[in-house]
Amino acid sequence: MPENWKTYKLSEAFEIIGGGTPKTKIEEYWNGDIPWLSVVDFNNDNRTVNSTEKSISELGLKKSSTKILSRGQLIISARGTVGQIAQLGRDMAFNQSCYGLSGKENILINNYGFYLLKSSITNIQSNSHGSVFDTITRNTFENIEVSIPCIQEQKSIASILSALDDKIELNLQMNKTLEEMAMALYKHWFVDFGPFQSGEFVATELGEIPKGWEVKPIGEVIETLGGGTPKTKISEYWEKGTIDWYSPTDLTKSNSLFSLGTAKKITEKGLAKSSAKIFPKNSLLMSSRATIGAITINRNEACTNQGFITMIPNKTLSLYQLHGWTVHNMNLIISKANGSTFKEISKTNFRNLPIVVGNEIDEYKIEAKNYYDQIENNILENQTLTKLRDTLLPKLISGEVRVKDAEKTLSEIL
């Protein structure tokens, strides 16, 4: 521990604030102007949480044990998914499955406290308990000790790590805008047929389309693949695997248009001994059961488990049009799912869905490619920034790397 750093229990460094839930059956407690946090709102890697699925009224706040956390204060999940942490981008209330945390005056600032908690996450999770689901309590914060520098050094360390997180979040926001622009472009060409309004149109089952275009079942235009799972008890199907093998969790966890890889990989033998199928990079993967409609584009040759429909673009249907069509028609896709235990859309039902096939669309492909290339580049940059942040975080928090050295590294990256 560096000189002049002091040791505290987490309970000595943070004010710990409990949350609550207004009675769900009383309508006037809900849908008010106060954002109300639950774990689902910050169950990701983003530093800042700015919005919530649910909101409560002033009366709901008054009639429950929930409290208002101020912008900049911290939230940590305490039950089930333990240890998700975020910093509030605005004032919010929160439920009892979380703790609000605020650094105590002259000991800890919240910007540094966020990274201190991130570096302590393994220790926090190991101090959870519960027979049904993991839980952390106020005693958890009593049992964990940390070393904390002076306020000025806290500000310097938080500034370095925040610069990386700010750039990551900026790239994510840019990608959201780029995806919206790509969808607007798709709609202009393939829904409104904007570039062809001065030409002739013909009637089809999807309405009028430009003359010379066709409506076809998507299964007649592109190849669609399912997947499979090698037997999990046969180690040679999995150990030292090199082939990306997707499960829906890979998509829901990353929530990224371009995938950086999979949690599990299989071997060539595992591929041969299962119904999993290899498909080329830049295919479009869509989860087809339970969670229907999670989408990603693979950047490497890969395969999936049986919970997917994978679409292989070709010269007739580009990746860009295929992605636009899938997003635009997601409600239709989901409506074709069936099943009593969990919903699933069959490959047959999917392949029968109609799609417009056009010509003279090179201009669309060029403009769309620009959007998708920018999105992919931002995702790759975030991978680099995240790796640097995760490398610096424990070293800065422990004092192993000092601020001046980290600032030099940061200046070379940003």
C-alpha positions in Angstrom: 0.0 0.0 0.0 1.4 3.4 -1.0 2.4 5.8 1.8 -0.5 8.0 3.1 -3.2 5.7 1.9 -5.5 4.6 4.7 -7.4 1.4 5.3 -11.2 1.4 5.8 -14.0 -1.0 5.9 -16.4 -0.4 3.1 -19.0 0.4 5.7 -16.8 3.1 7.0 -16.2 4.6 3.6 -19.8 4.5 2.2 -23.2 5.5 3.5 -25.4 2.5 2.7 -29.0 3.3 1.7 -31.8 0.8 1.5 -34.6 0.8 -1.2 -38.2 -0.3 -1.4 -41.2 -1.0 -3.6 -44.6 0.8 -3.5 -47.5 -1.6 -3.4 -47.9 -2.9 -7.0 -51.7 -3.1 -6.8 -52.2 0.6 -6.1 -52.2 2.3 -9.4 -51.7 5.8 -8.2 -48.3 4.8 -6.8 -47.0 4.0 -10.3 -46.3 5.6 -13.7 -45.3 8.9 -12.1 -42.4 11.2 -12.8 -39.8 9.5 -10.5 -37.6 6.9 -12.2 -37.5 3.7 -10.1 -34.4 1.5 -10.5 -34.3 -2.3 -10.4 -31.4 -4.5 -11.3 -32.6 -5.0 -14.9 -32.0 -1.3 -15.5 -28.2 -1.5 -14.9 -27.4 -5.2 -15.6 -24.7 -4.3 -18.1 -21.2 -2.9 -18.2 -22.2 0.7 -18.6 -20.9 3.0 -15.9 -23.9 5.4 -15.9 -27.6 4.5 -15.7 -29.9 7.2 -17.1 -33.3 5.5 -17.5 -35.5 2.9 -15.9 -38.3 0.6 -17.1 -40.6 1.7 -14.4 -41.5 4.9 -12.6 -43.4 5.8 -9.4 -45.4 8.8 -8.2 -44.7 11.2 -5.3 -47.4 9.3 -3.4 -45.7 6.0 -4.2 -42.4 7.4 -2.9 -44.1 8.7 0.3 -46.0 5.4 1.0 -43.0 3.1 0.6 -39.5 2.6 2.0 -37.8 3.6 -1.2 -35.6 6.7 -1.2 -34.3 9.1 -3.8 -30.6 8.8 -4.8 -29.0 11.9 -6.3 -27.2 12.1 -9.6 -23.6 10.8 -9.1 -24.5 8.5 -6.3 -24.0 4.7 -6.8 -26.3 1.7 -7.0 -25.3 -2.0 -6.4 -27.4 -5.1 -7.0 -27.7 -7.0 -3.8 -29.9 -10.0 -4.6 -29.9 -12.6 -7.4 -27.4 -11.0 -9.8 -25.0 -9.7 -7.1 -22.5 -7.0 -7.7 -23.7 -5.1 -10.7 -22.7 -1.5 -10.1 -23.6 1.8 -11.8 -23.5 5.6 -11.2 -26.7 7.5 -11.5 -27.0 10.0 -14.3 -30.1 11.6 -12.7 -32.0 11.4 -9.5 -33.8 8.1 -9.1 -35.6 5.9 -6.5 -34.8 2.2 -6.3 -36.1 -1.1 -5.0 -35.0 -3.4 -2.1 -32.9 -5.7 -4.3 -30.3 -2.9 -4.4 -28.3 -0.7 -2.1 -27.7 2.9 -2.7 -24.1 4.0 -1.9 -22.6 7.4 -1.3 -19.1 8.2 -0.3 -18.7 9.7 3.2 -17.4 13.3 3.3 -13.6 13.7 3.5 -13.1 10.0 3.0 -14.4 9.0 -0.4 -15.8 10.7 -3.5 -18.4 8.9 -5.6 -16.5 8.9 -8.9 -13.7 7.1 -7.2 -16.1 4.9 -5.2 -17.5 3.5 -8.4 -14.1 2.1 -9.4 -13.3 1.0 -5.9 -16.4 -1.1 -5.8 -15.6 -2.5 -9.3 -12.1 -3.6 -8.1 -13.7 -5.2 -5.0 -16.4 -7.1 -6.9 -14.9 -10.6 -6.4 -14.6 -10.0 -2.7 -18.2 -8.6 -2.5 -19.6 -11.6 -4.4 -17.7 -14.1 -2.2 -19.3 -12.4 0.9 -22.8 -13.1 -0.4 -25.0 -15.8 1.0 -28.4 -17.4 0.5 -29.9 -20.8 -0.2 -32.3 -19.8 -2.9 -30.3 -16.9 -4.5 -27.2 -15.0 -3.7 -27.6 -12.0 -1.4 -25.4 -9.3 0.0 -26.3 -7.5 3.3 -25.0 -4.6 5.2 -22.6 -7.0 7.0 -21.0 -7.7 3.6 -19.7 -4.1 3.6 -18.6 -4.5 7.2 -16.4 -7.5 6.3 -14.4 -6.0 3.4 -11.4 -3.7 3.9 -10.0 -1.4 1.3 -7.1 1.1 1.0 -8.1 4.6 0.0 -5.8 7.5 -1.1 -6.4 11.2 -0.3 -9.3 13.0 -2.1 -7.0 14.7 -4.6 -5.5 11.4 -5.7 -9.0 9.9 -5.9 -10.0 12.6 -8.3 -6.9 12.0 -10.5 -7.5 8.2 -10.6 -11.2 8.6 -11.3 -10.5 11.1 -14.0 -8.2 8.6 -15.9 -10.7 5.7 -15.7 -13.7 8.0 -16.4 -12.0 9.2 -19.6 -11.9 5.6 -20.9 -15.5 4.9 -19.8 -16.7 8.2 -21.3 -15.2 7.3 -24.6 -16.7 3.8 -24.5 -20.2 5.2 -23.7 -19.8 7.9 -26.5 -19.0 5.1 -29.0 -22.1 3.2 -27.8 -24.3 6.3 -28.3 -22.7 6.8 -31.7 -23.6 3.3 -32.6 -27.1 3.7 -31.5 -27.4 6.7 -33.8 -25.7 4.9 -36.7 -28.1 1.9 -36.4 -31.0 4.3 -36.4 -29.6 5.9 -39.6 -29.1 2.5 -41.2 -32.7 1.6 -40.4 -34.0 4.9 -41.8 -32.0 4.2 -45.0 -33.4 0.7 -45.2 -37.0 2.1 -44.8 -36.3 4.7 -47.5 -35.2 2.1 -50.1 -37.3 -1.0 -49.2 -40.4 0.2 -47.5 -41.1 3.7 -49.0 -39.2 3.0 -52.2 -38.1 6.6 -52.2 -35.5 6.4 -55.0 -38.1 4.9 -57.4 -41.1 7.1 -56.9 -40.9 8.5 -60.4 -41.1 5.0 -61.9 -43.8 2.4 -62.4 -45.2 0.2 -59.5 -46.9 -3.1 -59.5 -49.3 -4.7 -56.9 -48.1 -7.5 -54.7 -49.1 -9.1 -51.4 -46.9 -6.5 -49.6 -48.5 -3.6 -51.5 -47.1 -1.8 -54.5 -43.4 -2.2 -55.3 -41.2 -0.9 -58.1 -41.8 -2.6 -61.4 -39.1 -5.3 -62.0 -38.9 -6.1 -58.2 -40.3 -9.3 -56.7 -41.8 -10.5 -53.4 -40.4 -13.9 -52.5 -40.2 -16.2 -49.4 -37.0 -15.4 -47.7 -36.1 -19.1 -47.6 -36.0 -19.0 -51.5 -33.6 -16.1 -51.6 -31.0 -17.0 -49.0 -29.7 -20.0 -47.1 -30.9 -20.3 -43.5 -29.2 -22.6 -41.0 -30.0 -24.1 -37.6 -27.5 -25.3 -35.1 -26.7 -28.0 -32.6 -24.9 -28.8 -29.4 -22.1 -31.4 -29.1 -22.5 -33.7 -26.1 -21.3 -31.7 -23.1 -19.9 -34.8 -21.3 -17.4 -35.6 -24.0 -14.4 -33.4 -23.2 -12.8 -33.8 -26.6 -15.7 -32.0 -28.2 -15.0 -28.9 -26.1 -11.5 -28.8 -24.6 -9.1 -26.5 -26.6 -11.9 -25.8 -29.0 -11.2 -23.1 -31.6 -14.6 -22.8 -33.3 -16.9 -20.0 -32.1 -20.1 -21.7 -30.8 -23.0 -19.3 -30.1 -25.7 -19.7 -27.5 -28.4 -17.0 -27.0 -26.6 -15.8 -23.9 -23.7 -14.6 -26.0 -26.1 -12.2 -27.8 -28.1 -11.0 -24.8 -25.0 -10.4 -22.7 -23.1 -8.4 -25.2 -26.0 -6.7 -26.9 -23.8 -5.8 -29.8 -24.5 -5.7 -33.5 -21.1 -7.1 -34.3 -20.0 -10.0 -32.1 -16.5 -10.2 -30.7 -16.7 -13.9 -30.0 -18.3 -16.6 -27.9 -18.0 -17.7 -24.3 -17.6 -21.3 -25.4 -15.8 -22.9 -28.4 -16.0 -26.4 -29.8 -13.5 -28.6 -31.6 -13.6 -29.9 -35.1 -14.6 -33.3 -33.7 -17.4 -31.6 -31.7 -18.6 -30.0 -34.9 -18.5 -33.3 -36.8 -20.4 -35.2 -34.1 -23.3 -32.7 -33.7 -25.8 -31.0 -35.9 -24.0 -27.7 -35.5 -23.1 -26.1 -38.9 -20.3 -23.8 -39.9 -21.2 -20.6 -41.6 -19.1 -17.8 -42.9 -18.2 -14.5 -41.2 -20.6 -11.6 -41.7 -23.7 -13.8 -41.4 -26.8 -12.7 -39.5 -27.6 -14.7 -36.3 -31.0 -14.5 -34.7 -32.1 -16.3 -31.6 -35.2 -18.3 -32.4 -36.5 -19.7 -29.1 -37.4 -18.4 -25.6 -35.7 -15.0 -26.3 -36.7 -14.5 -29.9 -35.1 -11.9 -32.0 -31.7 -11.2 -30.4 -29.4 -10.4 -33.3 -25.7 -10.2 -34.0 -23.3 -10.4 -36.9 -20.4 -12.8 -36.5 -16.9 -11.5 -37.3 -15.4 -15.0 -37.6 -16.5 -18.3 -39.1 -18.8 -19.8 -36.5 -21.6 -22.2 -35.6 -24.6 -22.0 -33.1 -26.6 -24.2 -30.8 -30.2 -25.2 -31.8 -31.7 -21.9 -30.6 -30.9 -19.9 -33.7 -31.8 -19.2 -37.3 -28.7 -18.0 -39.1 -29.1 -16.1 -42.3 -26.4 -16.2 -45.0 -26.3 -13.1 -47.2 -25.5 -13.3 -50.9 -25.4 -11.2 -54.0 -29.2 -10.9 -54.1 -29.7 -10.0 -50.4 -26.9 -8.0 -48.8 -26.1 -8.3 -45.1 -27.3 -4.7 -44.8 -30.8 -5.3 -46.3 -31.1 -8.6 -44.5 -30.4 -6.9 -41.1 -32.8 -4.0 -41.9 -35.5 -6.4 -43.0 -35.1 -8.5 -39.8 -35.3 -5.6 -37.5 -38.2 -4.0 -39.4 -40.2 -7.2 -39.4 -39.4 -8.4 -35.9 -43.0 -8.2 -34.7 -44.1 -10.3 -37.7 -41.3 -12.8 -36.9 -42.3 -13.1 -33.3 -46.0 -13.5 -34.2 -45.1 -16.7 -36.1 -43.6 -18.4 -33.0 -45.5 -21.0 -31.1 -45.0 -23.5 -28.3 -46.4 -24.3 -24.9 -43.2 -24.4 -22.7 -41.5 -21.5 -24.5 -42.1 -19.7 -27.8 -40.0 -20.7 -30.8 -40.2 -19.8 -34.5 -39.6 -22.8 -36.7 -37.3 -22.6 -39.7 -40.3 -23.5 -41.9 -42.4 -20.6 -40.6 -39.4 -18.3 -40.9 -38.5 -19.3 -44.4 -42.0 -18.6 -45.6 -41.9 -14.9 -44.6 -42.0 -12.5 -47.5 -39.2 -10.2 -48.5 -38.9 -7.7 -51.3 -36.1 -8.4 -53.8 -34.9 -5.5 -55.9 -32.4 -4.3 -58.4 -30.4 -1.2 -59.1 -29.6 -0.9 -55.3 -25.8 -0.4 -55.5 -26.2 3.1 -54.1 -27.9 1.7 -51.0 -25.2 -0.9 -50.5 -22.5 1.7 -50.6 -24.2 4.1 -48.1 -25.3 1.3 -45.8 -21.8 -0.2 -45.8 -20.4 3.1 -44.5 -22.8 3.0 -41.5 -22.1 -0.7 -40.7 -18.3 -0.2 -41.0 -18.4 2.7 -38.6 -20.4 0.6 -36.1 -17.9 -2.3 -36.3 -15.0 0.1 -35.9 -16.5 1.6 -32.8 -17.1 -1.8 -31.3 -13.5 -2.8 -31.9 -12.3 0.4 -30.4 -14.4 -0.2 -27.4 -12.8 -3.7 -27.0 -9.4 -2.0 -26.9 -10.5 0.7 -24.5 -12.2 -1.9 -22.2 -9.1 -4.0 -22.1 -7.0 -1.0 -21.1 -9.5 0.1 -18.5 -9.7 -3.3 -17.0 -5.9 -3.6 -16.9 -5.4 -0.1 -15.3 -8.3 -0.4 -12.8 -6.9 -2.8 -10.2 -3.4 -1.4 -10.6 -4.5 2.2 -10.0 -6.8 1.2 -7.1 -4.0 -0.8 -5.4 -1.4 1.9 -6.0 0.7 -0.4 -8.2 0.5 2.1 -11.1 0.7 5.7 -10.2 -1.3 8.5 -11.8 1.5 10.0 -13.9 2.3 6.7 -15.5 -1.3 6.0 -16.3 -1.8 9.5 -17.7 1.1 8.9 -20.1 -0.5 5.6 -21.3 -3.9 7.3 -21.7 -2.4 10.2 -23.8 -1.1 7.6 -26.3 -4.6 6.0 -26.7 -7.1 8.9 -26.6 
